[in-house]
Amino acid sequence: MKSDQFAEVTRSVISKQGFENFQPTVCFPERRQMRALAGVPDTESQETATRRWAAKLANASEEYLIAYKCSSTEFAVVHFSPAGEDIQIYTASA
């Protein structure tokens, strides 16, 4: 899965559930699995919490993507692969 594809899935969820309570999400394409992270403390950034949580769930050298709110109107998608990581910023509305 590419970052743009995951962003579209994320926007679909946002359109149904709203952006105010958007929960950070991880996608494991090979497993065909997605998970949401609930309860990020206000004392920790969504980025830090999401990166740590997803890394614990991932297998060694496994490709995965995370999405988290980075502003009141934008979310970030980070694509992790054995080649490194790529981060893209998207608007919450299409």
C-alpha angles and dihedrals in degrees: 000000000000126000092250091054092050090047090056091050088049092050089051090055091046092051090056101038104025130244100256094078097029110153122215111257137202126202125199103193097191091052091041087228135137129185135184125217114224127193107027104180117243087236092065130059118246089234095056094043094045095047092050094045095048093046089055091052096046125090119231111287091002119149115234142156131217131197125197138163111263100173139000090276105023141063131196127227117201118192114203119195137153086267093059137266135305125195126202130179120218135183114247093233122059 
